[in-house]
């Protein structure tokens, strides 16, 4: 009978550990979702910046070239 409190405490500890694991899994899922949105947004903005930089390079190259008919 002296082992009964130990078993009850172990079961209670495992229950608390299970609840904490479920809550942490939910938090990690939300974090992963947020991280995915941030990465997508950052990649979109990076692509726009690269496209603008390429457009500026093309415009600069066009201005540097001498016209063929002059």
C-alpha positions as CSV (number, residue, x, y, z in Angstrom):
1,X,0.0,0.0,0.0
2,X,2.9,2.4,0.4
3,X,3.5,2.3,-3.3
4,X,0.1,3.7,-4.1
5,X,1.0,7.4,-3.6
6,X,4.1,6.9,-5.8
7,X,2.0,5.5,-8.6
8,X,-0.6,8.2,-8.2
9,X,2.2,10.9,-8.4
10,X,3.7,9.3,-11.4
11,X,0.4,9.1,-13.2
12,X,-0.3,12.8,-12.3
13,X,3.2,13.8,-13.5
14,X,2.6,12.0,-16.8
15,X,-0.7,13.7,-17.2
16,X,0.8,17.1,-16.7
17,X,3.6,16.2,-19.1
18,X,1.0,15.2,-21.7
19,X,-0.9,18.4,-21.3
20,X,2.3,20.5,-21.6
21,X,3.4,18.5,-24.7
22,X,0.0,19.2,-26.4
23,X,0.1,22.9,-25.6
24,X,3.7,23.1,-26.9
25,X,2.8,21.3,-30.1
26,X,0.0,23.8,-30.7
27,X,2.4,26.7,-30.1
28,X,5.0,25.2,-32.4
29,X,2.4,24.8,-35.1
30,X,1.4,28.4,-34.9
31,X,5.1,29.4,-34.9
32,X,5.7,27.3,-38.0
33,X,2.7,28.9,-39.7
34,X,3.9,32.4,-38.9
35,X,7.4,31.6,-39.9
36,X,6.2,30.3,-43.3
37,X,4.2,33.5,-43.9
38,X,7.2,35.7,-43.0
39,X,9.5,33.7,-45.3
40,X,7.0,33.9,-48.1
41,X,6.5,37.6,-47.7
42,X,10.3,38.2,-47.5
43,X,10.9,36.2,-50.6
44,X,8.2,38.1,-52.5
45,X,9.8,41.4,-51.4
46,X,13.3,40.2,-52.3
47,X,12.0,39.2,-55.7
48,X,10.5,42.6,-56.3
49,X,13.8,44.3,-55.2
50,X,15.8,42.1,-57.6
51,X,13.4,42.9,-60.5
52,X,13.8,46.6,-59.8
53,X,17.5,46.3,-59.6
54,X,17.6,44.5,-62.9
55,X,15.4,47.2,-64.5
56,X,17.8,49.9,-63.2
57,X,20.7,47.9,-64.7
58,X,19.0,47.7,-68.1
59,X,18.2,51.4,-68.0
60,X,21.7,52.3,-67.2
61,X,23.1,50.0,-69.9
62,X,20.7,51.6,-72.4
63,X,21.8,55.1,-71.5
64,X,25.5,54.2,-71.7
65,X,25.2,52.7,-75.2
66,X,25.9,55.1,-78.0
67,X,23.2,55.3,-80.7
68,X,24.1,53.4,-83.8
69,X,22.9,56.1,-86.2
70,X,25.1,58.9,-84.8
